[in-house]
Amino acid sequence: MSQLDQAQWFTEISDRDGSAFSLRINKKLEAKQSPFQLVEMYETTDFGNLMIIDGCTMVSTRENFFYHEMMSHTALFAHPNPKNVVIIGGGDCGTLREVLKHPTVESVHQIDIDEVVTEMAQKYFPELCASNQDPRATVMFDDGIKYMKEALPESIDVIIVDGTDPVGPGEGLFNHAFYTSCLNALRPGGILIQQSESPLMHIELLKDIRTAMTDVGFADLQTLPFPQPIYPSGIWSCTLARKDEHFNGFRESDVEAMPFDTEYYNRGIHLGALAMPNFMKRQLNK
């Protein structure tokens, strides 16, 4: 649920969490109802442009780098040699931009069900879409669940599930059938990474995600928390699942020598995120 009051504050009210988050708005830029969801754009006073989907905050100019960098670089640097990457969701194209910074990557297929999200991103977040024309990139508007079900066995190195919450179009990205499709499509040593909600507010969902990944046969999991200022609680997480091997660190020397700039991600951030907070350990081990 969301509202815009007379003082021009956009507020997302999260009934399931008993919380709310507000940003001060200069003006509403545009709204478009797609076949799947309502996509709205606002200009804020301090966070740049803001995308809202079905009343929920999604992306802002000021802070999106936390999410996009942690959803891409943690998995790509944990893989020994990522060449073929698939992004399910990711319609704002920020994760795609980060993936394409890696020189080892030869191809990236991004499959988002809603073309309106990308249309809005191209118009209001052009910096996030700066790599859409990279010859290694294929941007598709289709059903990501169907795409993974039909993917060739052992054809992908890294799968990034950059989807919304497990409601509406994103609901099918959080179940055993989808994870089985991903497992089958990954090459040996392959990695699946999924946004896994707030470890503070949504711990039961996080536990369900990890249980389902383990149930279908993934060999090892890592859940990494990171800041996410415009999402409920301000702390979010990504969960990495490795197909058939245990995680054995990440390519730390390559991170130190990475030939591109980041705003948040670096070797120390990756190491720190692997040191799971005690409250998460206790909850996940129950």
VOPAGU-2260 file (C-alpha; in pm, 1 decimal, decimal comma):
REM VOPAGU-2260
SITE   aa  ch    i         X         Y         Z
SITE  MET   A    0       0,0       0,0       0,0
SITE  SER   A    1     128,1     347,8     -81,2
SITE  GLN   A    2      10,8     705,3     -62,0
SITE  LEU   A    3     117,6    1058,7    -153,5
SITE  ASP   A    4      10,8    1314,1     105,8
SITE  GLN   A    5     -51,0    1686,1      66,1
SITE  ALA   A    6     302,5    1768,2     181,3
SITE  GLN   A    7     435,2    1562,8    -112,7
SITE  TRP   A    8     576,7    1267,4      78,4
SITE  PHE   A    9     549,8     931,4     -95,6
SITE  THR   A   10     498,0     662,8     168,0
SITE  GLU   A   11     511,9     288,0     121,3
SITE  ILE   A   12     322,5     121,6     404,0
SITE  SER   A   13     420,2    -240,5     461,2
SITE  ASP   A   14     138,4    -402,1     656,4
SITE  ARG   A   15     313,9    -739,5     671,6
SITE  ASP   A   16     613,8    -575,7     844,3
SITE  GLY   A   17     437,1    -312,5    1054,1
SITE  SER   A   18     656,1     -45,0     900,6
SITE  ALA   A   19     655,2     241,0     651,1
SITE  PHE   A   20     911,7     427,4     442,5
SITE  SER   A   21     880,7     777,5     296,7
SITE  LEU   A   22    1058,7     992,8      41,1
SITE  ARG   A   23     986,1    1359,3     -26,3
SITE  ILE   A   24     860,6    1417,3    -379,1
SITE  ASN   A   25     896,7    1713,3    -614,8
SITE  LYS   A   26     652,1    1578,1    -870,6
SITE  LYS   A   27     506,5    1270,3   -1032,0
SITE  LEU   A   28     671,8    1208,3   -1367,0
SITE  GLU   A   29     469,1     931,3   -1525,5
SITE  ALA   A   30     254,8     625,6   -1458,6
SITE  LYS   A   31     181,1     333,8   -1685,9
SITE  GLN   A   32     -25,1      24,7   -1627,4
SITE  SER   A   33     133,2    -275,0   -1798,5
SITE  PRO   A   34     -42,8    -609,1   -1845,0
SITE  PHE   A   35     131,1    -719,2   -1524,3
SITE  GLN   A   36     167,8    -424,3   -1285,9
SITE  LEU   A   37     145,8     -48,3   -1233,2
SITE  VAL   A   38     478,9     127,8   -1290,2
SITE  GLU   A   39     509,4     483,9   -1155,6
SITE  MET   A   40     794,8     732,8   -1172,2
SITE  TYR   A   41     856,2    1022,1    -932,3
SITE  GLU   A   42    1115,9    1294,0    -900,1
SITE  THR   A   43    1230,0    1313,5    -537,6
SITE  THR   A   44    1398,0    1602,6    -359,9
SITE  ASP   A   45    1702,8    1404,1    -243,8
SITE  PHE   A   46    1709,3    1057,7    -402,3
SITE  GLY   A   47    1684,0    1150,6    -769,4
SITE  ASN   A   48    1425,7     960,8    -970,7
SITE  LEU   A   49    1223,1     688,0    -805,3
SITE  MET   A   50    1048,0     386,7    -957,9
SITE  ILE   A   51     743,5     243,1    -784,0
SITE  ILE   A   52     584,4     -88,8    -888,5
SITE  ASP   A   53     239,9    -170,3    -754,3
SITE  GLY   A   54     295,8      75,2    -471,8
SITE  CYS   A   55     635,5     -64,5    -366,9
SITE  THR   A   56     965,7     121,2    -392,8
SITE  MET   A   57    1196,9     -44,7    -646,1
SITE  VAL   A   58    1483,8     175,9    -764,8
SITE  SER   A   59    1615,6     525,8    -698,8
SITE  THR   A   60    1900,1     716,3    -857,5
SITE  ARG   A   61    2083,4     774,4    -531,0
SITE  GLU   A   62    2115,7     428,6    -380,1
SITE  ASN   A   63    2059,1     159,2    -642,7
SITE  PHE   A   64    2429,1      67,6    -653,6
SITE  PHE   A   65    2407,1    -127,5    -326,9
SITE  TYR   A   66    2164,4    -375,1    -478,4
SITE  HIS   A   67    2298,0    -397,3    -833,4
SITE  GLU   A   68    2659,8    -445,9    -727,6
SITE  MET   A   69    2587,9    -708,2    -462,9
SITE  MET   A   70    2354,4    -898,2    -695,8
SITE  SER   A   71    2621,2    -925,0    -963,8
SITE  HIS   A   72    2981,0    -903,4    -843,3
SITE  THR   A   73    2946,4   -1139,9    -545,4
SITE  ALA   A   74    2841,8   -1425,7    -775,4
SITE  LEU   A   75    3070,0   -1342,4   -1066,0
SITE  PHE   A   76    3378,9   -1320,6    -847,1
SITE  ALA   A   77    3279,8   -1640,6    -663,5
SITE  HIS   A   78    3277,8   -1823,4    -998,2
SITE  PRO   A   79    3621,4   -1921,5   -1135,9
SITE  ASN   A   80    3551,0   -1811,4   -1494,4
SITE  PRO   A   81    3201,1   -1679,7   -1567,2
SITE  LYS   A   82    3131,5   -1662,1   -1938,9
SITE  ASN   A   83    2759,1   -1715,7   -1992,7
SITE  VAL   A   84    2518,4   -1532,5   -1762,0
SITE  VAL   A   85    2139,1   -1521,8   -1746,1
SITE  ILE   A   86    1945,2   -1253,8   -1557,8
SITE  ILE   A   87    1584,8   -1333,3   -1472,6
SITE  GLY   A   88    1401,5   -1006,7   -1411,0
SITE  GLY   A   89    1628,8    -707,8   -1381,5
SITE  GLY   A   90    1415,4    -486,6   -1602,2
SITE  ASP   A   91    1577,6    -164,3   -1480,6
SITE  CYS   A   92    1900,3    -301,3   -1638,3
SITE  GLY   A   93    2129,8    -196,4   -1353,3
SITE  THR   A   94    2238,4    -553,7   -1282,7
SITE  LEU   A   95    2298,3    -607,7   -1654,5
SITE  ARG   A   96    2527,7    -305,7   -1660,0
SITE  GLU   A   97    2731,5    -441,7   -1368,3
SITE  VAL   A   98    2761,2    -792,1   -1517,6
SITE  LEU   A   99    2890,5    -651,6   -1845,3
SITE  LYS   A  100    3176,6    -480,2   -1662,8
SITE  HIS   A  101    3341,5    -823,2   -1632,2
SITE  PRO   A  102    3575,8    -888,7   -1925,8
SITE  THR   A  103    3541,2   -1269,4   -1897,3
SITE  VAL   A  104    3166,7   -1252,1   -1967,5
SITE  GLU   A  105    3091,1   -1350,4   -2326,0
SITE  SER   A  106    2710,0   -1339,4   -2325,0
SITE  VAL   A  107    2429,0   -1215,3   -2102,3
SITE  HIS   A  108    2063,3   -1292,4   -2161,7
SITE  GLN   A  109    1823,2   -1078,8   -1958,1
SITE  ILE   A  110    1463,3   -1200,8   -1946,8
SITE  ASP   A  111    1206,8    -970,7   -1784,8
SITE  ILE   A  112     836,3   -1026,1   -1829,7
SITE  ASP   A  113     745,1    -656,1   -1831,9
SITE  GLU   A  114     875,2    -432,6   -2110,8
SITE  VAL   A  115     726,4    -123,7   -1941,6
SITE  VAL   A  116     985,0    -146,2   -1661,8
SITE  THR   A  117    1269,1    -124,1   -1912,6
SITE  GLU   A  118    1095,6     153,4   -2107,5
SITE  MET   A  119    1072,2     358,3   -1788,4
SITE  ALA   A  120    1432,6     281,3   -1695,2
SITE  GLN   A  121    1560,4     391,6   -2034,6
SITE  LYS   A  122    1372,9     719,3   -1995,5
SITE  TYR   A  123    1440,4     799,5   -1629,6
SITE  PHE   A  124    1752,1     592,8   -1542,8
SITE  PRO   A  125    1955,5     611,8   -1865,9
SITE  GLU   A  126    2274,4     551,3   -1668,8
SITE  LEU   A  127    2146,5     206,3   -1569,8
SITE  CYS   A  128    2072,6     120,5   -1932,0
SITE  ALA   A  129    2410,2     239,1   -2062,0
SITE  SER   A  130    2519,8    -115,4   -2155,4
SITE  ASN   A  131    2197,3    -237,7   -2316,3
SITE  GLN   A  132    2350,6    -211,8   -2663,4
SITE  ASP   A  133    2663,5    -407,4   -2567,7
SITE  PRO   A  134    2702,2    -680,9   -2833,6
SITE  ARG   A  135    2727,4    -940,6   -2557,5
SITE  ALA   A  136    2381,8    -847,6   -2423,7
SITE  THR   A  137    2044,2    -984,6   -2529,7
SITE  VAL   A  138    1748,9    -809,5   -2365,3
SITE  MET   A  139    1429,2   -1014,0   -2388,8
SITE  PHE   A  140    1072,4    -960,3   -2266,2
SITE  ASP   A  141     934,6   -1300,6   -2185,3
SITE  ASP   A  142     848,9   -1538,6   -1903,8
SITE  GLY   A  143    1172,5   -1608,2   -1714,4
SITE  ILE   A  144    1027,8   -1920,1   -1552,9
SITE  LYS   A  145     950,8   -2065,9   -1893,4
SITE  TYR   A  146    1292,9   -1958,3   -2023,0
SITE  MET   A  147    1473,7   -2148,0   -1748,3
SITE  LYS   A  148    1254,2   -2454,7   -1789,1
SITE  GLU   A  149    1350,4   -2469,2   -2157,2
SITE  ALA   A  150    1720,5   -2381,6   -2111,5
SITE  LEU   A  151    1971,1   -2635,5   -2237,7
SITE  PRO   A  152    2127,5   -2854,1   -1968,5
SITE  GLU   A  153    2464,3   -2731,0   -1840,8
SITE  SER   A  154    2463,3   -2420,8   -2061,0
SITE  ILE   A  155    2495,0   -2135,1   -1807,6
SITE  ASP   A  156    2767,3   -2033,8   -1562,0
SITE  VAL   A  157    2575,9   -1783,7   -1345,9
SITE  ILE   A  158    2201,7   -1726,2   -1307,6
SITE  ILE   A  159    2096,3   -1401,0   -1140,5
SITE  VAL   A  160    1736,5   -1385,7   -1019,8
SITE  ASP   A  161    1673,7   -1012,6    -992,3
SITE  GLY   A  162    1301,1   -1030,4    -933,7
SITE  THR   A  163    1042,3    -853,9    -723,8
SITE  ASP   A  164     886,9    -988,5    -404,8
SITE  PRO   A  165     720,8   -1332,9    -425,7
SITE  VAL   A  166     385,7   -1193,2    -531,0
SITE  GLY   A  167     231,3   -1131,5    -872,4
SITE  PRO   A  168     475,5   -1187,6   -1161,7
SITE  GLY   A  169     756,5   -1278,9    -918,4
SITE  GLU   A  170     574,2   -1548,8    -726,5
SITE  GLY   A  171     700,8   -1838,7    -936,8
SITE  LEU   A  172    1066,9   -1745,4    -884,6
SITE  PHE   A  173    1071,1   -1879,9    -528,9
SITE  ASN   A  174     975,7   -2246,8    -559,2
SITE  HIS   A  175    1121,1   -2594,5    -607,6
SITE  ALA   A  176    1026,7   -2621,2    -975,3
SITE  PHE   A  177    1208,8   -2302,4   -1068,2
SITE  TYR   A  178    1518,1   -2393,5    -867,4
SITE  THR   A  179    1525,4   -2735,7   -1032,8
SITE  SER   A  180    1525,0   -2569,4   -1375,3
SITE  CYS   A  181    1813,5   -2346,2   -1267,7
SITE  LEU   A  182    2012,2   -2638,2   -1126,1
SITE  ASN   A  183    1976,4   -2833,5   -1449,9
SITE  ALA   A  184    2078,5   -2536,5   -1665,3
SITE  LEU   A  185    2395,7   -2458,9   -1470,4
SITE  ARG   A  186    2730,9   -2595,9   -1576,2
SITE  PRO   A  187    2945,3   -2778,2   -1318,4
SITE  GLY   A  188    3055,6   -2522,2   -1061,3
SITE  GLY   A  189    2774,0   -2290,6   -1166,0
SITE  ILE   A  190    2613,6   -2040,3    -931,2
SITE  LEU   A  191    2256,0   -1922,7    -881,8
SITE  ILE   A  192    2209,6   -1592,4    -697,6
SITE  GLN   A  193    1870,8   -1460,1    -590,6
SITE  GLN   A  194    1755,0   -1152,4    -403,2
SITE  SER   A  195    1628,4   -1303,4     -79,5
SITE  GLU   A  196    1446,0   -1020,7      96,3
SITE  SER   A  197    1523,4    -869,9     437,2
SITE  PRO   A  198    1696,9   -1100,9     685,7
SITE  LEU   A  199    1549,2    -886,3     962,1
SITE  MET   A  200    1187,7    -865,2     845,3
SITE  HIS   A  201    1144,0   -1172,0     623,2
SITE  ILE   A  202    1352,3   -1442,2     788,7
SITE  GLU   A  203    1089,3   -1715,2     735,6
SITE  LEU   A  204    1086,5   -1648,4     359,9
SITE  LEU   A  205    1466,7   -1653,0     357,8
SITE  LYS   A  206    1463,1   -1988,4     536,8
SITE  ASP   A  207    1211,2   -2122,1     283,8
SITE  ILE   A  208    1432,1   -2009,1      -6,1
SITE  ARG   A  209    1738,5   -2178,5     139,9
SITE  THR   A  210    1545,1   -2497,9     218,8
SITE  ALA   A  211    1405,4   -2518,5    -133,8
SITE  MET   A  212    1749,0   -2464,7    -289,2
SITE  THR   A  213    1893,5   -2741,1     -74,9
SITE  ASP   A  214    1598,7   -2972,7    -140,5
SITE  VAL   A  215    1647,3   -2964,0    -518,9
SITE  GLY   A  216    2015,2   -3049,3    -490,0
SITE  PHE   A  217    2232,6   -2738,4    -465,7
SITE  ALA   A  218    2552,6   -2832,8    -286,4
SITE  ASP   A  219    2623,7   -2516,9     -84,5
SITE  LEU   A  220    2462,9   -2184,3       5,3
SITE  GLN   A  221    2576,9   -1839,8     111,8
SITE  THR   A  222    2345,4   -1559,8     222,8
SITE  LEU   A  223    2504,1   -1214,5     216,2
SITE  PRO   A  224    2334,8    -912,6     381,6
SITE  PHE   A  225    2380,3    -561,6     247,0
SITE  PRO   A  226    2230,9    -212,9     293,2
SITE  GLN   A  227    1919,4    -128,3      94,7
SITE  PRO   A  228    1795,1     211,0     212,7
SITE  ILE   A  229    1458,4     223,7      32,0
SITE  TYR   A  230    1341,9    -131,1     112,1
SITE  PRO   A  231    1170,9    -243,7     435,0
SITE  SER   A  232    1412,5    -237,7     732,5
SITE  GLY   A  233    1700,6     -93,0     525,9
SITE  ILE   A  234    1885,1    -426,0     518,5
SITE  TRP   A  235    1846,5    -677,6     235,4
SITE  SER   A  236    2014,0    -999,8     126,3
SITE  CYS   A  237    2119,9   -1211,3    -167,5
SITE  THR   A  238    2153,1   -1588,1    -148,7
SITE  LEU   A  239    2406,8   -1774,6    -361,8
SITE  ALA   A  240    2364,5   -2145,2    -437,2
SITE  ARG   A  241    2644,7   -2351,6    -588,9
SITE  LYS   A  242    2552,7   -2643,4    -812,2
SITE  ASP   A  243    2791,8   -2919,2    -716,5
SITE  GLU   A  244    3077,7   -2783,3    -507,8
SITE  HIS   A  245    3123,3   -2604,9    -178,9
SITE  PHE   A  246    3207,3   -2236,8    -190,4
SITE  ASN   A  247    3577,4   -2183,6    -140,8
SITE  GLY   A  248    3613,0   -1810,6     -99,8
SITE  PHE   A  249    3611,7   -1586,9    -406,1
SITE  ARG   A  250    3869,0   -1446,1    -648,5
SITE  GLU   A  251    4006,7   -1188,4    -406,8
SITE  SER   A  252    4308,4   -1093,6    -617,5
SITE  ASP   A  253    4083,2   -1033,3    -917,1
SITE  VAL   A  254    3859,1    -809,5    -708,2
SITE  GLU   A  255    4161,3    -606,4    -600,4
SITE  ALA   A  256    4266,3    -570,2    -964,5
SITE  MET   A  257    3918,4    -528,6   -1117,4
SITE  PRO   A  258    3941,2    -302,0   -1422,9
SITE  PHE   A  259    3623,7    -108,0   -1346,2
SITE  ASP   A  260    3480,9     121,2   -1082,2
SITE  THR   A  261    3221,3      37,4    -820,1
SITE  GLU   A  262    3044,4     250,2    -561,0
SITE  TYR   A  263    3003,1      -8,5    -284,4
SITE  TYR   A  264    3146,5    -348,7    -370,2
SITE  ASN   A  265    3511,6    -430,2    -299,2
SITE  ARG   A  266    3714,2    -711,7    -147,3
SITE  GLY   A  267    3650,5    -601,2     212,2
SITE  ILE   A  268    3277,6    -563,3     156,4
SITE  HIS   A  269    3258,2    -915,5      11,6
SITE  LEU   A  270    3456,9   -1059,8     301,1
SITE  GLY   A  271    3247,7    -871,2     555,1
SITE  ALA   A  272    2919,9    -989,0     401,8
SITE  LEU   A  273    3037,2   -1349,6     436,9
SITE  ALA   A  274    3065,2   -1295,8     813,5
SITE  MET   A  275    2695,6   -1359,2     878,0
SITE  PRO   A  276    2551,2   -1159,6    1170,6
SITE  ASN   A  277    2468,3   -1363,9    1477,9
SITE  PHE   A  278    2095,0   -1296,2    1460,1
SITE  MET   A  279    2089,1   -1446,5    1110,9
SITE  LYS   A  280    2290,8   -1750,0    1218,9
SITE  ARG   A  281    2054,9   -1818,4    1507,4
SITE  GLN   A  282    1742,4   -1782,6    1296,5
SITE  LEU   A  283    1868,8   -1983,8    1000,0
SITE  ASN   A  284    1992,5   -2265,5    1221,7
SITE  LYS   A  285    1663,0   -2312,1    1404,2
